[in-house]
Amino acid sequence: MDEKQKQFITIIVVASFIVSSAAGFIAGGIGAKLFPQSIGDLSSGQQIISSDEEAVIKVVKDVSPAVVSIIATKDLPVIEQYYAPLDNFSNNPFSNFFQQLVPQYRQNGTQEQEVGGGSGFVISSDGMILTNRHVVDIDGADYTVLTNDGQKYAARVLAKDPIQDIAILKIEKNNLPVVRLGDSDNLQIGQSVIAIGNALGEFRNTVSVGVISGLQRSVTTQGGAGTAAEQLEGVIQTDAAINPGNSGGPLLNLSGEVIGINVAIVQNAQNIAFTLPINPAKRDIEQVKKQGKISYPFLGIRYTLITPALGEQRNLTVDYGALIVGGQTQDEPAVVSGSPADKAGLRENDIILEIDGKKIGADNPVNSIIQNHNVGDTITLKILSGGQEKAAKVVLGER
Protein backbone atom coordinates (compact mmCIF):
# COMPACT_ATOMS: atom_id res chain seq x y z
CA MET A 1 0.00 0.00 0.00
CA ASP A 2 1.57 3.37 -1.01
CA GLU A 3 1.41 6.51 1.09
CA LYS A 4 -1.63 7.86 -0.74
CA GLN A 5 -3.56 4.73 0.10
CA LYS A 6 -2.89 4.92 3.84
CA GLN A 7 -6.13 6.26 5.30
CA PHE A 8 -7.70 6.24 8.72
CA ILE A 9 -10.65 4.00 7.90
CA THR A 10 -12.55 1.39 9.82
CA ILE A 11 -12.89 -1.89 7.97
CA ILE A 12 -15.20 -4.54 9.37
CA VAL A 13 -15.72 -8.15 8.49
CA VAL A 14 -19.22 -8.79 7.22
CA ALA A 15 -20.56 -11.74 9.10
CA SER A 16 -24.04 -11.06 10.42
CA PHE A 17 -24.16 -11.11 14.23
CA ILE A 18 -27.63 -11.10 15.70
CA VAL A 19 -26.41 -9.82 19.06
CA SER A 20 -25.22 -6.61 17.37
CA SER A 21 -27.32 -3.98 15.71
CA ALA A 22 -27.42 -4.75 12.01
CA ALA A 23 -27.76 -1.05 11.23
CA GLY A 24 -24.39 -0.41 12.86
CA PHE A 25 -22.66 -2.58 10.28
CA ILE A 26 -24.25 -1.22 7.12
CA ALA A 27 -21.78 0.66 4.94
CA GLY A 28 -24.52 2.83 3.46
CA GLY A 29 -26.07 3.01 0.04
CA ILE A 30 -27.50 0.20 -2.04
CA GLY A 31 -24.61 -0.22 -4.46
CA ALA A 32 -24.00 1.30 -7.88
CA LYS A 33 -25.95 -0.36 -10.68
CA LEU A 34 -23.70 -1.78 -13.33
CA PHE A 35 -26.40 -2.13 -15.94
CA PRO A 36 -29.23 0.27 -16.88
CA GLN A 37 -32.79 -0.91 -16.91
CA SER A 38 -33.90 -2.70 -20.03
CA ILE A 39 -35.00 -0.25 -22.70
CA GLY A 40 -38.57 -0.59 -23.89
CA ASP A 41 -39.16 -0.63 -27.66
CA LEU A 42 -42.04 1.83 -28.04
CA SER A 43 -43.10 0.44 -31.42
CA SER A 44 -43.17 -3.26 -30.54
CA GLY A 45 -43.54 -3.14 -26.77
CA GLN A 46 -40.63 -5.59 -26.43
CA GLN A 47 -37.71 -5.12 -24.05
CA ILE A 48 -34.14 -4.95 -25.28
CA ILE A 49 -31.78 -6.87 -22.99
CA SER A 50 -28.04 -6.32 -23.34
CA SER A 51 -25.66 -9.24 -23.74
CA ASP A 52 -23.99 -8.29 -20.44
CA GLU A 53 -27.33 -8.40 -18.68
CA GLU A 54 -28.02 -11.81 -20.19
CA ALA A 55 -24.65 -12.98 -18.89
CA VAL A 56 -25.51 -11.86 -15.35
CA ILE A 57 -28.88 -13.58 -15.46
CA LYS A 58 -27.27 -16.81 -16.65
CA VAL A 59 -24.54 -16.70 -13.97
CA VAL A 60 -27.07 -16.13 -11.19
CA LYS A 61 -29.30 -18.93 -12.45
CA ASP A 62 -26.37 -21.36 -12.74
CA VAL A 63 -24.52 -20.52 -9.51
CA SER A 64 -27.28 -19.68 -7.00
CA PRO A 65 -28.11 -23.36 -6.28
CA ALA A 66 -24.53 -23.82 -5.01
CA VAL A 67 -24.61 -20.76 -2.70
CA VAL A 68 -25.70 -21.40 0.89
CA SER A 69 -26.56 -19.50 4.05
CA ILE A 70 -24.80 -20.40 7.29
CA ILE A 71 -26.55 -19.92 10.63
CA ALA A 72 -24.76 -20.01 14.01
CA THR A 73 -26.78 -20.86 17.14
CA LYS A 74 -25.99 -21.25 20.85
CA ASP A 75 -27.83 -22.18 24.02
CA LEU A 76 -28.08 -18.86 25.86
CA PRO A 77 -29.61 -18.02 29.25
CA VAL A 78 -33.24 -16.91 29.22
CA ILE A 79 -33.51 -13.88 31.49
CA GLU A 80 -36.94 -13.01 32.84
CA GLN A 81 -38.17 -10.06 34.83
CA TYR A 82 -40.24 -10.34 38.00
CA TYR A 83 -41.28 -7.99 40.79
CA ALA A 84 -40.41 -8.34 44.46
CA PRO A 85 -41.31 -6.29 47.57
CA LEU A 86 -38.91 -3.53 48.50
CA ASP A 87 -36.86 -4.47 51.59
CA ASN A 88 -37.15 -2.45 54.81
CA PHE A 89 -40.56 -1.15 53.79
CA SER A 90 -42.58 -2.75 56.60
CA ASN A 91 -41.94 0.15 59.05
CA ASN A 92 -43.75 2.55 56.75
CA PRO A 93 -47.15 3.42 58.33
CA PHE A 94 -48.79 3.16 54.91
CA SER A 95 -47.51 -0.38 54.32
CA ASN A 96 -50.90 -1.78 55.34
CA PHE A 97 -52.47 0.01 52.39
CA PHE A 98 -50.01 -0.70 49.59
CA GLN A 99 -46.76 -2.50 48.93
CA GLN A 100 -43.98 -1.13 46.72
CA LEU A 101 -42.58 -3.62 44.20
CA VAL A 102 -39.26 -3.34 42.36
CA PRO A 103 -38.21 -5.18 39.19
CA GLN A 104 -35.76 -8.05 39.57
CA TYR A 105 -34.12 -10.38 37.02
CA ARG A 106 -33.37 -14.09 37.09
CA GLN A 107 -32.39 -16.86 34.69
CA ASN A 108 -35.10 -19.24 33.64
CA GLY A 109 -33.24 -22.01 31.83
CA THR A 110 -31.61 -21.69 28.40
CA GLN A 111 -32.84 -21.44 24.84
CA GLU A 112 -31.17 -21.98 21.48
CA GLN A 113 -30.74 -18.59 19.84
CA GLU A 114 -29.25 -17.35 16.60
CA VAL A 115 -25.96 -15.55 17.31
CA GLY A 116 -24.43 -15.09 13.89
CA GLY A 117 -24.50 -15.99 10.26
CA GLY A 118 -22.91 -15.68 6.88
CA SER A 119 -22.70 -17.21 3.45
CA GLY A 120 -20.76 -19.98 1.73
CA PHE A 121 -20.62 -22.01 -1.45
CA VAL A 122 -20.41 -25.70 -2.25
CA ILE A 123 -17.00 -26.86 -3.51
CA SER A 124 -17.63 -30.61 -3.68
CA SER A 125 -20.77 -32.57 -4.49
CA ASP A 126 -20.45 -34.57 -1.25
CA GLY A 127 -21.04 -31.50 0.93
CA MET A 128 -17.82 -29.50 1.40
CA ILE A 129 -18.50 -25.78 1.75
CA LEU A 130 -16.08 -22.85 1.65
CA THR A 131 -16.70 -19.77 3.82
CA ASN A 132 -14.86 -17.24 6.00
CA ARG A 133 -13.20 -18.34 9.21
CA HIS A 134 -14.85 -15.53 11.18
CA VAL A 135 -18.30 -16.87 10.20
CA VAL A 136 -17.62 -20.13 12.09
CA ASP A 137 -15.32 -18.81 14.82
CA ILE A 138 -17.96 -18.35 17.52
CA ASP A 139 -17.10 -20.23 20.73
CA GLY A 140 -19.57 -22.98 21.57
CA ALA A 141 -21.80 -22.37 18.55
CA ASP A 142 -23.51 -24.96 16.38
CA TYR A 143 -23.78 -24.36 12.64
CA THR A 144 -26.60 -25.02 10.21
CA VAL A 145 -26.41 -24.74 6.43
CA LEU A 146 -29.50 -23.58 4.58
CA THR A 147 -29.43 -24.44 0.88
CA ASN A 148 -31.08 -22.42 -1.83
CA ASP A 149 -34.03 -24.83 -2.00
CA GLY A 150 -34.80 -24.24 1.69
CA GLN A 151 -33.34 -27.48 3.10
CA LYS A 152 -31.43 -27.37 6.41
CA TYR A 153 -28.37 -29.46 7.27
CA ALA A 154 -26.23 -29.67 10.40
CA ALA A 155 -22.67 -28.63 9.56
CA ARG A 156 -19.32 -29.41 11.16
CA VAL A 157 -16.15 -27.39 10.76
CA LEU A 158 -13.50 -29.46 8.98
CA ALA A 159 -10.68 -26.92 9.09
CA LYS A 160 -9.84 -23.27 9.70
CA ASP A 161 -6.98 -21.50 7.97
CA PRO A 162 -4.64 -19.97 10.59
CA ILE A 163 -3.55 -17.17 8.25
CA GLN A 164 -6.31 -16.44 5.78
CA ASP A 165 -9.90 -15.76 6.81
CA ILE A 166 -11.03 -19.08 5.32
CA ALA A 167 -12.80 -22.15 6.72
CA ILE A 168 -14.22 -25.35 5.26
CA LEU A 169 -17.45 -26.96 6.48
CA LYS A 170 -19.05 -30.32 5.75
CA ILE A 171 -22.70 -31.35 5.55
CA GLU A 172 -23.97 -34.89 5.04
CA LYS A 173 -25.52 -34.54 1.61
CA ASN A 174 -24.51 -35.93 -1.79
CA ASN A 175 -25.12 -34.83 -5.38
CA LEU A 176 -25.01 -31.16 -4.51
CA PRO A 177 -24.51 -28.50 -7.21
CA VAL A 178 -20.92 -27.22 -7.17
CA VAL A 179 -19.35 -23.88 -8.12
CA ARG A 180 -16.51 -23.56 -10.63
CA LEU A 181 -13.33 -21.94 -9.30
CA GLY A 182 -11.72 -19.33 -11.54
CA ASP A 183 -8.27 -17.72 -11.67
CA SER A 184 -7.72 -14.67 -9.44
CA ASP A 185 -4.17 -13.99 -10.64
CA ASN A 186 -5.17 -12.31 -13.90
CA LEU A 187 -7.96 -9.98 -12.88
CA GLN A 188 -8.36 -6.50 -14.32
CA ILE A 189 -9.51 -3.27 -12.68
CA GLY A 190 -12.89 -2.41 -14.17
CA GLN A 191 -13.78 -6.06 -14.77
CA SER A 192 -17.46 -6.82 -14.12
CA VAL A 193 -18.26 -8.97 -11.09
CA ILE A 194 -21.30 -10.44 -9.34
CA ALA A 195 -21.74 -11.03 -5.60
CA ILE A 196 -24.24 -13.50 -4.13
CA GLY A 197 -24.86 -13.93 -0.41
CA ASN A 198 -27.11 -13.97 2.64
CA ALA A 199 -27.44 -10.19 2.95
CA LEU A 200 -28.06 -8.97 6.52
CA GLY A 201 -28.47 -12.61 7.54
CA GLU A 202 -32.05 -12.34 6.30
CA PHE A 203 -32.22 -12.07 2.51
CA ARG A 204 -30.87 -15.35 1.11
CA ASN A 205 -29.00 -15.35 -2.20
CA THR A 206 -29.14 -11.61 -2.68
CA VAL A 207 -27.45 -10.60 -5.94
CA SER A 208 -25.45 -7.42 -6.56
CA VAL A 209 -23.26 -6.38 -9.46
CA GLY A 210 -20.28 -4.09 -9.84
CA VAL A 211 -16.68 -3.94 -10.96
CA ILE A 212 -13.26 -4.67 -9.56
CA SER A 213 -12.18 -1.35 -8.05
CA GLY A 214 -8.67 -2.28 -6.95
CA LEU A 215 -6.21 -5.16 -6.63
CA GLN A 216 -3.56 -6.17 -4.09
CA ARG A 217 -5.08 -4.08 -1.30
CA SER A 218 -3.80 -4.43 2.25
CA VAL A 219 -6.41 -3.77 4.96
CA THR A 220 -6.94 -4.32 8.67
CA THR A 221 -10.34 -5.69 9.66
CA GLN A 222 -12.26 -5.43 12.92
CA GLY A 223 -15.16 -7.78 13.52
CA GLY A 224 -16.79 -6.05 16.46
CA ALA A 225 -16.49 -5.73 20.23
CA GLY A 226 -14.07 -8.21 21.74
CA THR A 227 -12.66 -9.50 18.45
CA ALA A 228 -9.05 -9.09 17.43
CA ALA A 229 -8.00 -7.03 14.42
CA GLU A 230 -6.73 -9.00 11.45
CA GLN A 231 -4.43 -7.98 8.60
CA LEU A 232 -5.54 -9.04 5.13
CA GLU A 233 -3.06 -8.75 2.28
CA GLY A 234 -3.53 -9.00 -1.47
CA VAL A 235 -7.31 -8.59 -1.33
CA ILE A 236 -9.60 -7.49 -4.16
CA GLN A 237 -11.59 -4.26 -3.81
CA THR A 238 -15.04 -4.11 -5.41
CA ASP A 239 -17.97 -1.70 -5.55
CA ALA A 240 -20.52 -4.52 -5.72
CA ALA A 241 -22.91 -4.00 -2.81
CA ILE A 242 -21.72 -6.16 0.12
CA ASN A 243 -23.60 -6.25 3.43
CA PRO A 244 -23.36 -8.01 6.79
CA GLY A 245 -24.19 -11.65 6.14
CA ASN A 246 -22.34 -11.67 2.80
CA SER A 247 -19.19 -12.98 4.49
CA GLY A 248 -18.06 -16.18 2.84
CA GLY A 249 -20.19 -15.72 -0.26
CA PRO A 250 -18.71 -15.85 -3.76
CA LEU A 251 -17.56 -13.03 -6.01
CA LEU A 252 -18.01 -14.21 -9.60
CA ASN A 253 -16.86 -13.20 -13.05
CA LEU A 254 -19.23 -13.09 -16.02
CA SER A 255 -18.25 -16.66 -16.89
CA GLY A 256 -19.81 -17.81 -13.62
CA GLU A 257 -16.47 -18.69 -11.99
CA VAL A 258 -15.67 -17.86 -8.36
CA ILE A 259 -12.77 -15.42 -8.27
CA GLY A 260 -13.06 -14.36 -4.63
CA ILE A 261 -14.62 -14.83 -1.20
CA ASN A 262 -16.41 -11.73 0.14
CA VAL A 263 -14.97 -10.76 3.50
CA ALA A 264 -15.18 -7.10 4.59
CA ILE A 265 -16.58 -3.63 4.02
CA VAL A 266 -15.50 -0.12 5.00
CA GLN A 267 -17.89 1.24 7.57
CA ASN A 268 -19.68 4.48 6.63
CA ALA A 269 -18.30 4.35 3.08
CA GLN A 270 -20.07 4.03 -0.24
CA ASN A 271 -19.58 0.65 -1.94
CA ILE A 272 -16.06 -0.14 -0.77
CA ALA A 273 -15.85 -3.86 -0.10
CA PHE A 274 -13.07 -6.43 -0.04
CA THR A 275 -12.78 -10.00 -1.27
CA LEU A 276 -10.17 -12.70 -0.66
CA PRO A 277 -8.76 -13.96 -3.98
CA ILE A 278 -9.74 -17.56 -4.69
CA ASN A 279 -6.35 -18.92 -5.79
CA PRO A 280 -4.80 -19.13 -2.28
CA ALA A 281 -7.98 -20.89 -1.09
CA LYS A 282 -7.45 -23.67 -3.66
CA ARG A 283 -4.42 -24.79 -1.65
CA ASP A 284 -6.57 -25.09 1.49
CA ILE A 285 -9.21 -27.09 -0.37
CA GLU A 286 -6.68 -29.60 -1.70
CA GLN A 287 -5.02 -30.00 1.70
CA VAL A 288 -8.32 -30.71 3.43
CA LYS A 289 -9.27 -33.23 0.75
CA LYS A 290 -5.92 -35.04 1.02
CA GLN A 291 -4.87 -34.53 4.65
CA GLY A 292 -8.05 -33.58 6.47
CA LYS A 293 -6.44 -30.37 7.76
CA ILE A 294 -4.83 -27.11 6.66
CA SER A 295 -1.09 -27.00 7.33
CA TYR A 296 0.81 -23.78 6.85
CA PRO A 297 4.47 -23.12 6.08
CA PHE A 298 6.25 -21.10 8.75
CA LEU A 299 9.29 -18.82 8.41
CA GLY A 300 9.25 -17.22 11.86
CA ILE A 301 9.84 -13.50 11.42
CA ARG A 302 8.04 -10.27 12.12
CA TYR A 303 8.57 -7.68 9.41
CA THR A 304 7.49 -4.40 7.88
CA LEU A 305 7.66 -3.59 4.19
CA ILE A 306 10.14 -0.83 3.35
CA THR A 307 8.66 2.35 1.91
CA PRO A 308 10.54 5.50 0.84
CA ALA A 309 9.42 7.18 4.08
CA LEU A 310 10.66 4.27 6.23
CA GLY A 311 13.92 4.13 4.30
CA GLU A 312 14.52 7.83 4.95
CA GLN A 313 13.51 7.55 8.60
CA ARG A 314 15.89 4.66 9.29
CA ASN A 315 18.58 5.81 6.90
CA LEU A 316 18.38 2.58 4.92
CA THR A 317 20.47 1.99 1.81
CA VAL A 318 17.60 0.28 -0.09
CA ASP A 319 14.04 1.38 -0.86
CA TYR A 320 12.44 -2.06 -1.10
CA GLY A 321 12.33 -5.32 0.82
CA ALA A 322 11.10 -6.50 4.22
CA LEU A 323 12.79 -5.12 7.34
CA ILE A 324 12.84 -7.64 10.18
CA VAL A 325 11.67 -5.83 13.33
CA GLY A 326 10.39 -6.71 16.77
CA GLY A 327 7.13 -5.52 18.30
CA GLN A 328 6.60 -3.40 21.37
CA THR A 329 6.54 -6.34 23.79
CA GLN A 330 8.67 -9.41 24.44
CA ASP A 331 5.87 -11.52 23.00
CA GLU A 332 6.56 -9.99 19.57
CA PRO A 333 10.16 -10.94 18.73
CA ALA A 334 11.68 -10.01 15.37
CA VAL A 335 12.77 -13.62 14.89
CA VAL A 336 11.00 -16.47 16.67
CA SER A 337 13.42 -18.57 18.68
CA GLY A 338 13.99 -22.00 17.16
CA SER A 339 12.11 -21.08 13.96
CA PRO A 340 13.41 -21.81 10.45
CA ALA A 341 14.48 -18.15 10.17
CA ASP A 342 16.39 -18.42 13.46
CA LYS A 343 18.13 -21.60 12.31
CA ALA A 344 19.10 -19.89 9.05
CA GLY A 345 20.78 -17.05 10.97
CA LEU A 346 18.31 -14.22 10.32
CA ARG A 347 18.44 -11.43 12.87
CA GLU A 348 16.57 -8.24 13.75
CA ASN A 349 17.21 -5.34 11.32
CA ASP A 350 18.16 -7.72 8.51
CA ILE A 351 16.39 -6.91 5.26
CA ILE A 352 14.93 -9.64 3.04
CA LEU A 353 15.40 -8.34 -0.51
CA GLU A 354 14.28 -11.37 -2.49
CA ILE A 355 12.79 -14.84 -2.05
CA ASP A 356 13.60 -17.34 -4.81
CA GLY A 357 14.59 -14.43 -7.04
CA LYS A 358 11.32 -12.52 -6.48
CA LYS A 359 11.80 -8.94 -5.32
CA ILE A 360 9.94 -8.12 -2.09
CA GLY A 361 7.54 -5.18 -2.16
CA ALA A 362 3.93 -4.10 -1.63
CA ASP A 363 2.80 -6.18 -4.61
CA ASN A 364 4.89 -9.17 -3.53
CA PRO A 365 5.05 -9.34 0.31
CA VAL A 366 6.83 -12.10 2.19
CA ASN A 367 3.64 -13.73 3.48
CA SER A 368 2.16 -14.06 0.00
CA ILE A 369 5.25 -15.87 -1.26
CA ILE A 370 5.44 -18.16 1.77
CA GLN A 371 1.75 -19.07 1.41
CA ASN A 372 2.42 -20.44 -2.05
CA HIS A 373 4.78 -23.05 -0.61
CA ASN A 374 4.29 -26.20 1.45
CA VAL A 375 5.71 -27.31 4.78
CA GLY A 376 9.19 -28.75 4.16
CA ASP A 377 9.91 -26.68 1.03
CA THR A 378 13.33 -25.04 0.77
CA ILE A 379 13.43 -21.38 -0.21
CA THR A 380 16.40 -19.12 -0.98
CA LEU A 381 16.54 -15.68 0.61
CA LYS A 382 18.62 -12.74 -0.55
CA ILE A 383 19.38 -10.77 2.61
CA LEU A 384 21.02 -7.44 3.40
CA SER A 385 22.68 -7.88 6.80
CA GLY A 386 25.10 -5.38 8.29
CA GLY A 387 25.46 -3.68 4.93
CA GLN A 388 26.42 -6.91 3.17
CA GLU A 389 24.29 -8.98 0.81
CA LYS A 390 24.20 -12.72 1.37
CA ALA A 391 22.09 -15.74 0.45
CA ALA A 392 20.42 -18.09 2.93
CA LYS A 393 18.54 -21.33 2.34
CA VAL A 394 15.60 -21.93 4.66
CA VAL A 395 13.51 -25.09 5.13
CA LEU A 396 9.97 -23.98 5.97
CA GLY A 397 8.45 -25.43 9.13
CA GLU A 398 4.79 -25.88 10.07
CA ARG A 399 2.85 -23.16 11.82
N, C-alpha and C positions, 0 to 999 in steps of 0.2 A: 504494500500500500504506500503510495507516494505522499508527500507532505500535504498536497491539496486534498487528498482523500481522507486525511485524519480529521474527524469531526466528533464533537461531543454529542453522540446520539445513543439512545437506549434501544437495544435490539433484544426482542424477546422471542423465545421459542413459542411455537403456536399449537401446542397441545391444548385441549379444552379442559379446564379444571372447574368442576361444578362448584367447588367450595369458594372460588373466586368470582368476582363480578365479571361476567362476560364483556360488559361494556368497557371495562378497564383495559381490555386487551385489544380492542378493535383499533386498527391503524387509521381508520377514517376513509370515507369515500367508498364507492362501489366498484372501482376498477375501470380503467380506460377501455372502451370498446374497440377491438381491433377491426371489426367489420361493420360497415353501415347496415342499416336495415335493408331488406330486399326492396328493390324498386318496382313499383307497380306499373305495368304496361297499360296506359289509359285506354288504348284502342282495343286490346284483347282481354283485359282484366286479369292477365296472367302475371305471376311474379317472376322476376329475373333473379336467379341465385348465382352468385359468383362461384368460380371453381374453388377458391380458397374456402368459401363457406361450406361448400359440399365436402371438402376435405375434413373440416372440423366436425361436421355432422357424422361422417363415416368413422372418424377416430373415436368419437364419444360412444357411438353405437357399438363399435368393436371392443373397446377397452373397458367400458363401465362394468360389465359383468365380472371383471377380474379385480375391481376396486372394492375394498371392504371398509367398514367402520369398526373401530375398536373401542370397547367400553370397559372402563376399570371400575370395579366395585369393591367395597370393604364393609365389614360389620362394624358399625359405629354406634356409640351409646345413644339411646333415646332419652333426651332430657325433657322432663315434664315440669310444669309449674303447678304449685298448690299454695294454699293460703293457711297460715297458722296464726294463733293468737299472739299478740305482742307480749313479751315477757314483762314482768314487774308492772302489770297494768291493774292488778287486783286491788291495790290500795286506792285507786281512783273512786271517789264517791259515786260517779256515774256508771261504774262498771256493771251495776245491776240492770242498767237500761240498755246498754249496747256493749259490744266487744270489738276492739280494733283488730283487724287481721292484716298481716303483711305477706307479700308474695315470697315463696321459697322455691328452690329448685332441687330436683333429685333425679337420679338415673332410674329409668324403668326398662331394663333389659337393653338389647341391642337390635339393630335392624340393618339389613344390607342396603347400602346407599351408593349411588353413582358418585365417584370422586374424580373422574377424569375421563379423557377420551381422545381419540385421534383417528387417523386413517392409515391404510396400508394397501398393499396389492399382492396378488397371488403370484409366486414365482415358480411353483411346481404344482403339477396337477394333483399330487397327493397331499396338499394342504400346507405347504410352507409359504409364509407371508413375510414380506419385508416392510419395516416401519422404522420410526425413529426410536432410539433408546429412551429418550425422555418420556415417550408415551407409555412405556411399560416399566418405568423405574420408580413406581410408587410402592413404598414398603407395605407388605402385607396385603396387597390388592390381588384380586382375581380378575382375569381378563376374558371377555366374551367378544367373539367376532361376529359381526352382522353382515351377511352377504347382500348383494344387490337385490336378490329375489326375496329378501326378508327373513331368511333362515338364520338361526342363532347356533353358534358352536362354541363350546368351552375351548379356550386356547391356553397353551403352555409356552413359556419363553424358552426357546432352544439355546440362544446365545445372545450376548450383548457385546458390541465392539467397545474395547476400552479406550479407543482414541476417537473414532468417528461416532457421530450421534446416530448409530444404526443398531437395530436389533432384528432378530428373526424369530417368528412365532410358528407354531404348528397347531393345526386343527385336524381332527380325525374325519376327513372327508376326501373321497377320491373323485377323479374325473372333473376337476374344477377347471374353469377357463383360466388361462395363464397370459400374463403380459409378455411382450417382446422387449428385450433390453437393447437399447441403442448404444451409440458411441458418443461419450461426452468430451472426447479430446479434440474434436474438430468442429466445435460450435462457433457460430458467428453472432456478433452483436447485431441486433435487429431481426434475428431469426424468429419466426412465429412459434409460439408455444401454447400449450393447453394444460391447465391444471384441473384435476378432479379430486374432490375430497369431502369429508364430513364437516362442512362449514359450521362453526359455532357448536359443534357436537350435536347438532339438531337436524341440519338439512343434508341428508345423505346424498352422496355423488353429485354435489354441486359443481358445475362447470364454469370456468372462467378462461378467458383468452388474453394473450398479450404478446410481448416480445422479450427476447433476452436483452436486458439493459446493461449488463456488465459481466465480465468474466474474471476469474482469479481474485475475487474479493477476499479480504480477511476481516472477520467481524468477531465481536465478543457478545455472546448471548447471555440473557438472564431470564430464567424461567418463572420467577416469582419469589415471594417471601420464603426464605429458608433454603433456597436452592443455590448451588454454587454457579458462578459464572464459568462459561466454557468458550475457549477460543476455537473458531472454525476457520480453516484456511482453504483457499482455492475454491470457494463457493461461487455459484452462479447467481447473479442478480436478475430479477424479472419484475415487470410491472403487472403481470397477471394477478388478479385479485386473490390474495391469500388471507385467510382468517383463522382465528383459533379453532382447532379441530381439524385443520388441514394438515397438521404435522403427520409425516409419514406417507402422505399421498403422492401420486406420481406427477411429474412434469413431463409432458409428452411433446414430441415434434409432430409435424403434419403427416408423417408416415405412420403414426400410431406407436412409435417406440418410446420407451421410458428413457429419458436422458438425465433425470434428476429426482431427488426425494425432497419434497417441500419441508422446510425446517424452521424458518424464522421470519419475522417481520420487524420493521422499524416502527416503534410506537409513535403515534401522533404524526406520522408521515403519510404521504399520498402514494400508494402503490409502489412501495419499496419492500420487496420480499426476497428471501434467499433460499437457495436449493442446493443440496449436496449433489455433486456430480455422480452419475451412476457407475462409472468405471471402477473407482475404488471399492464400491460395494460388491462388485462381481467377485472379487477376491474373497470377501467374507462368505458369500453364498457357496462358493466352491469348497472352502474349508469346512463349513458346517456339513455339507453333503458328504465329504470324505472323512472328516475327523470328528464330527459332532461338536466342534467348538471353534472359536475364533482365536487363533494364536497370533501374536504381534511381535515383529522384530523390535529389538531394543538396542539403542546405542548408548544411552546413559549420560546425556549432557543437557544443560540448560543454556539456551542461547538467545541472542537477539540479532535480527538482520541488520547489517550495516547500511545506513543511509548517509547521504552527504553531510547532514547535520550532525549525526553521531560521529562520523569520521573527523569532522572539524573539532567537535567537543573533546574527543579523546586523542586528538592529534595522531590519527591512524595514517598509515602509509598507503592504504587501499580504500577504495570506495565501494566495495562489494564484499560479499561473504557473510559468514555467521560468526559473530563474536561470542565466545564461550564465557558466560558470566554467572555469578551466583546470585541468589535472591537476597532478600533482606533478613532472612532468618537462617539458622543452622539447618533447618529442614529443607532448604532450597540450595543445595550445593551446586557449584558449576559443573562438576563431574561427579557422578555417583560412584561411591567407593565399591570396588569389585566389579564394576560394569565393564562391558567390552571397550568403551572409550578409555576407562581407567587402565585397563590391561594394555591398551595400545599406546599409552603414554601421553594422552591428551591432558592438558592442564588449563586452569582458568586463564583468560586473556589470550589463549590461542585463537586463531581465526581459521575456520574451515573455508577454503576458497573454492574447492571443487570436490565432488563425489563422483567417482567413475568417469572423470572427464567432463562432468556437467557443472557449469559455473553456478554458484549459489547466489540467489537474489530473490526479490519479491515474487517473481513469476516461477521460481524454482527453489522453494525453501527446503531445508534439510528434512523436515518431517515428511513432506510429499515424496521425496526420493526414497526415504527409508520405508515408507508404507508400500512401495512397489516391490519390495523384496520379501523374502521369507526368512524365518528363523534358521540360522545356520549358514546363511549366505555370507560370502566374503566381499567386502567393498573396499575400494581404495580411496583414501582421503588425501587431498593436497592441502597442506596446513602451513600457515605462516606462524612461526613460533619464535619469539625473541628476535624478530627481524629476519629470520632465515626460513626459506621455504623447504619443506620436506614432505615425503610421502609416508603414509602409514596404512597398513592393511588391518582391517577390523573384521572379526567374525561376529555377526549380529547374534545377540542372545534373545531370550523370550521375555516379554514384559510380564 
